[in-house]
């Protein structure tokens, strides 16, 4: 859940003091490794489940996480996250044996049931998904940041390290997303299922390198985040959004290589966990500080296991997809973990547990077959596989052992599932748990239906019904919620259906959720004939006029074009440009305007179209036909209800 008692670095003296503590922690960790302080002979696993809180009627994010935690009196297993619409469960660490995976699943359901009782008091519920389909850019404004010192300090530090520049997302899939935002809170678009595996210190190098090898397959099989802000992007778009949201690098004219704080890594580790910690200290500036009460080296001298607070704080600001973790067990002995961060939350609890068991089993199984995975596959292949898995999920091709090209489904079915089964058996995991969860993975891969493929297929199915994008995304979200409550794994889900959406209330929507953003525009100097052809070709009635900088300068309507053509018929032969005839100060609305408010503006001024403008920049268009679509769908639904 992260260290909460942190603060911004405000002066050089504070920074130097923290760095001294950081270096002392590295020295202490090195001593503990050399002198075999670490707990061994026992393997545990644990997990963190993130989720989105949504309004039950609008299916949009609802900023009540802090209020819900207060009402529940802050149970130890529940915590907030970066945005006020996110919550997180911290699950009980369990021994990697017996029927403990089924027990973890029961624990998740128990917590969800307790949480949902409080959420229902606020007409809200939870959704388990990597990126919520109905999430909009404005949900990630700074005002939605959870009001905690740690988060304010982190966001401010990231912005400062990026020299205050806007965050840019550039992701290309079926559609394209190219958007700027003024805060790194874009990171909060992602919700994950983070799985931890305790590893003996002498085995850490071997096991961490295996984790890197398995990362791509883990993404492919679990991918369920293909839609961001209504755009169909990568099968696991969390990878791109997280990396780009926290990318503080700046471009320059030189060929100097720079590293991003969110990364897969550049190479194998060779000596110990310290390889990772030392590289991250060397590459990345300290962003946050914390009050260090105990000197870790002095604790070492007293034979006390140190907390290594400075090292943990710095590690919390560097986001490797397989993140190293140091902790202290109940017996006061230190231990080491690998945190797998590539798996998304959802799309169901059985799916999440299957993803975890597949990864944990394959970790143990691969360790039985490969003493040193570095001799079997190039690291460059792992990095390439990682990107391919994020983009294409279960449709990806990998470079596998000895450089062979293989499809990911072939690798999973013929190699990794058998290895996972073997690994689970070696740890004496119950055959019921093994067959249940690996059976879900096997069926999912055979049917080639993970969360991403289900969502993309459902999206295409819904779009064919000629409904608005918002209603399509709402139907997707509703279907996810419904199937989660049924406890069905995703390969058994039917496509999302509009008829199941229930009460859809679009009138409270903001214009930004409904406007058309794929616009045809002209400039003032363009010929009138060009506008006439555009209106005819594209079957549109309103053409915004914008400057080269994107500022709205006017509006041309089909009615204006008709009037001008009549003048020509009457004998006027002058060359006419857009600037001669456009409405120079058209009525506009902002993205934050509600649909109801936009309708009032159109009725009051008897107009059929409104440019949508933010800071003078044209960002969209909303017309009477959009409202007609809303009305017709509502009438159809009401008619359907009346026949029941």
Secondary structure, DSSP 4 states (H G I P E B T S, - for coil): ------EE--SHHHHHHHHHHHHHHHHHHHHHHHTT-S--S--EEEEEEEEEEEETTT-SB---HHHHHHHTT--TTEEE-SBTTEEEEEPPPEESSBTHHHHHHHHHHHHHHHHHHHHHTTTEEEE--SS-TT--GGGGSGGGB---HHHHHHHHHHHHHTTTPPEEEEEESSSEEEEEESSGGGGGG--BEEEEEEE-GGGHHHHHHHHHHHHHHHHHHH--B-EETTEE--TBTHHHHHHHHT------SS------SEES-SS---S-THHHHHHHHHHS---EE----S-HHHHHHTTPPP--HHHHHHHTTSEESEEEEEEE-TTS-EEEEEEE--PBS-S-HHHHHHHHHHHHHHHHHHHHH-S-GGGTS-HHHHHHHHHHHHHHGGG-EEE-GGG-EEEHHHHIIIIIHHHHHHHHHHTTB-HHHHHHHHHHHHHHHHHT--HHHHHHHHHHHHHTTT--HHHHHHHHHHHHHHHHHTT--GGGPPPP-GGG-----GGG-BGGGT-B-S---B-TTSBHHHHHHHHHHHT-SEEEEE-TT-BEEEEEEHHHHHHHHHHHHTT-----BHHHHSBTT--EE-TTSBHHHHHHHHHHHT-SEEEEEETTEEEEEEEHHHHHHHHHHHHHHHHHHHT-
